[in-house]
């Protein structure tokens, strides 16, 4: 955990964190609406398209596992600045990738360095009193989700105008703006532990062993992220194959629809402060499962996809904040490492959902993807129902 030297209630700094978090996390979602374009340009087989978002999300999970714990040991602001700079480098390498292996390696690195938001979420929690922790976490998570969805929108729009490579060139340039914002606005901090890096990583095991709520939160959110990324990784293919034959611009435009759900992060945080995170989580899991019931009809009517993605994003984002509100109070000196465990599990679930759903889409069509989403939602409900 890093404790800010600035006043803890300074909402401007929380909003700045939300902007930086959203700007950086967009890197890992720029490519999703462009997958058919990338596949055509690099001659990638249909069954392998899902590897691209899968590698990016796996890199994100790896970054969380290996880099986020350092926020308890070093000044988190300095860590964020270094990662943003390296994210810009990997975005440029992605834009220049000549083939699938190089693209996958660059995507892995880009995902790993784009774990900046997960440095900022516990930072915001540490700056806030317990009664406002959910609101602060929700504000930063809303920034993350807006960046995530606008990343898809920008990726789809720019690729429709100028193919896919300029999108990642744009991402590299935009990292300079995010870095400047970080350097100017974010407070410095101080570490709360003097553990070596090896001992920091070793301490993850006891945290996982000693906190049943953390284990439950990890399992439920990983399953919900399977459902979340199964939709977004296959949306562009679904729209192209639909009777309307819509292209990457429209796949990106769905990000604007999803912003309705992204705003649920702030509302979910406030609800968790008022009625408790467990009630919010129950409602969220039900929404995710219902979203895929609705979206079985997506190949025949675009309205099913629109309504379904609103429910999906509402459920996933509210659950994300409810779980984080729940676990950050478990050990105030280890919030960075707690977030490491939680978000590593979450994005490993997302990587698995992207890769597996791509295979299901190629073999069984959208029905296979929708079945996976329903199964993931039901499994999350079963885990949650067992209690802590």
N, C-alpha and C positions, 0 to 999 in steps of 0.2 A: 504494500500500500504506500502511496505517496501522499503526503499531506501538503496542501497548498499553503503558500505563505500569504496569499491574498485573502481578503475577508471571505468566510465560508459561504455567505449567502449571496455572493455577487452573481446574479443571474446572467449578466453579460458574458461571464466566462463560461458558464454552462452552455449558453447559446453558441458561443464560439467553438466549444468542444463538439457540439452537435454539427456545426458546419464542416469542421475538419473531418470528423468521423464520416459524414456522408460523402464528402469529396473523395476520400481515400477508398471507401468500400465500393464505390462505383466501379473501380478497376476490375473487380472480379465478376461483374455482371455486364460489362459492355458487350462481351462477345455472344451472349446467349441469343439475342434476336438475329444475329448474323451467322449462326451456325450453318445454314444451307449455303450461304455465299462462301464461307471459308472452305466448306467441304468441296464445293465445285471448283474453287481456285486451286486447292492443293490436292485434288483428286482423292478425297478421303472416302472410304466405303461407308454406307449408311449406318451399319452397325457399330462403327467406331466413332461417330460424331459425338456421342455422349462422353468420350474420354476427355474432350477439351474442357468443358465445365467441370468434369470430375477431377482433373488434375489441378485446376485452379482452386477449387474448393478444398481439395486435399492439401494444397500448399497453404491455404489459409489456416486449416486446422493444425498443420505442422508449425506454422508461425506462432499460433496461439500456445502450442505446447512448449516450444523452445524459447520464445522471446518474451511473451507476456509475463512470466514469473520474474523477469529482470526488473519489472516495475516496482517490486517490493525491495529491491536491492540498490537501485540507482535512481537518479533523477528521471522521472518518466517523461518530462518535456524533452530532454536530450535524446532519449530513446526514440520518441516519436519523430523528431527531426531527422534522425539517421534513417529510420525506416521509410519515411516519405521520400527522401532522396533516392534510396535504392529502388523504391517502387517506380519512380520515374524512369530509372535505367532499364528495369525489366519491361516496362510498358513499351519503351523504344525497341527493345529486342524482339518483343512480340510483333510489333509492326513490321519488322524486317525478316521475320521467320520464313525460310524458303521451303520448308517441308514440315510434315506432321511431327517427327521427333523433336526438331528444334522448337516448334510451336509449343509442344507439351512441356519441354524443359523451361521455356520462358514463362509459360502459364503457371507452372509450379512456383517459380521464383516470384512472379508478380503476386500470386495469391499469398505467399509466405510473408512478403513485405507489406501487404495490405491489411495485416491484422491490427493496424493502428487503432481502429475503433475499440478493440478489446483492451487496449491500454487506457483508453479514455473513460470507459464505463465505470470501472472501479475508482478512477480518479474523481469522477463526479460524485460517486457514492461517498467517498472519503471527505469531500468538501461539504457534505450536507448532514444536518442533524437527522436522527432516526425518523422523526415524524415527517420529514420531507424527502427521504431517500428515494421513495418510489417515484415521486414527481421528477426529481433530478435525473434518475436513471431513465425514466420514461422520455424525458426531453432529449437526451443523447441518443437513445434507441430510435426515437422518431427521426432524428437527423440521419441515423444510419439507414433506416428503412426508406426515407425519401431519397437519399443518395443511391441506394440499391435500385429503386424503381426508376429514378431519373436516369441512372446509368443505362438501363435497358432502353429507355425512351431515346436518349441521345445516341446510343449505339445503333438503334434501328433507323433513326432519321438520317444520321450522317452516312450510314452505309448505303441507304437508298440513293443518296446523292453522289457519293464518291467511293463506294466499295468499302471494304472492312479495314484495310491497313491505315488509312488516315484517322480512323477512330482511335486506335491505340497511340498514334502520334499525338493526337489531341490530349489523350490521357497523360502522356509524358509531360506535356507543357503545363497542364493544369496542376500537376503536382507541385510546380514552383509556387503557384498561388496558395495552395494549401500549406506549404512550408512557410511562406511569409506570414500567413495568418497565425500559425502556431508560434513562430518566433516572436511575434509582436504582442499577442494577446494572452497566451496561456501562461499561468504562473509556474515558477520553478517549484521543486519539491525536495523532500529529503527522504532517504530510505528509512524503513522501520525495522530492518533486519541487517545483520552483517554476515549472514550465511554466504558461503561460497556458492558459485553457480551449481556445482555438483550437489551440494547439500540442499540448495533450493529445489532442484528437481527431485531429489530423494524425498523431500518433505511432502511431495504431492501424494505419495502412497498413504501415509498416516492420515492426511486430511480426508482422503477418499474412504479410508477404513472407519474413521471415527464419526462421520456425519452421514447418517442414513438419508436425511432430506436432500443432501447434495447428490447422492447416488440416484435418488428418485427423480430429481430435477434433470440430471444428465440423461437418463433413459427416456423420459417423456419428451424432452425437447429434441433429442436425436431422432426420435420417431416422427415427430411433427415436421422436422426439417427434411426428412425423406419425402413426405407429402408435399412440402413447399417447393422443393427443387424439382420434383418429378413434373410438376406443372410447368415451371418456367423454362426448364431445359428442353421441353418438347413443344412449347407454344408455337414457335416459328414453323416447325414441321406440320403441326396441326392446322395452322392457318393456310399454309400452302396447299395442303391436301383437301381442305374444305371446299364446298361448292363455290365459295366466293374467290378462291385462289388468291388470298391476300399475301403480300410480301413482307420483308423485314421491317418496313416502316410501321406497319400495323402491329407487328409483334412488339415493337418498341413502344407504340402508343398504349399498349395495355399497361405499361408502367404508370401512366397517368390515372388509369382506372384503379390500379392497385394502391395509389396514394391515399385513397379513401380509407383503406385498411391500415396504411402506415400510420395515420394519425391516431390509430387505436393504441399505439405504444404509450403516448402521453396519458390518454384516458385510462388505459389499463394500469399504469403506474399509480394514478390517483385512486382508482378503484381498489387496488391492492392495499393502499394506505388506509382506506376507509373500511372495507369489508373483509380484508384478508386475502392473501395471494391464493390460497387453496380454492376458494370459491371462484375467483377469476379464472383459475386454471381449468376447473371443471367446465365452465362455460366455453372456454377457448377450445378445448379438445372437441366438444360437441360441434362447434362451428366448423372446424377443419373437416371432420368426418362428413357433416352435412354438405360441405362444399363439393366434395367429390361425388356424392349422390346426385347432386344437381348437374355436375359436369360430365356425367355419362352421356348426356345429350349434346355436348359441345360440338361433335362433328356435323350435326344437322342444323344447329342454330347457334349463332354467335352470342345470343343473349344468355344462353346457359353458361358460356365461358365467362362473360362479363359479370354476371351475378355470382358465379362460382368463385372467381378470383377475389371479389370483394369479401366474401365469407372466409376464404382461405387466408387472406392477409390479415383480416380482423382477428381470426383465431390464432394464427402463428405469432403475430406481434404482441398481442395481449399475453399469450402464454410465455413468451420470451421475457417480458418485463416482470410478470408475476413470479416466475421462477427465480430471476435475479434478485428481486426484492426479498424473496424468501431466503436465499442462501447467503447474501452479503452480510447478514447479521450473525452468521455462525462463528466467525472468527475475524474480528476487526483488524488484526495484524496480518492477515493472510488473504485479503480480498483479491489481490492480483492473482494469487495461485488458485483460489477458489474459482475465479472467473476463467482461468486457464483450463481447469478440468471441465467446467461446464461448457465452455464454448468449443473446446476441442471435440468433445462428444457431439455437440450440436452440428458442427461442420463436417465431421466424419460421417454423420448421418446424412447430411446434405450431399456430400460427395458420392456416397453409396446410392442415394436416391437419383442423382443425375445420371450416373453410369448405368444402373440397373434399369431405370425407366427408358433410357435410350435404346437398350437392347429389347425391352418389351415393346416399345413403339415400332421398331423395325420388324418384330416377329408377329405381334398381335394387334398392332394399331392402337388407337387411343383407348380402346376398352382395356388393354393391358395396363396402361398408365393409370387410368381411373381406378382399376382394381387394386393396384399397388397403393394409391393414395388412401382409399377406404381402409385397406388392411392396416396401414400405418396409423391412421387415426384410431381405429379400434384397439390396436395394440397399446397405444399411448393411454387410452382410457383404462385399459386393464391394469397397466402399471400404476397409474394414478389411484385407481380404486383400492389398491392394496394398502395404501397409507404408508406412513413413515415408521 
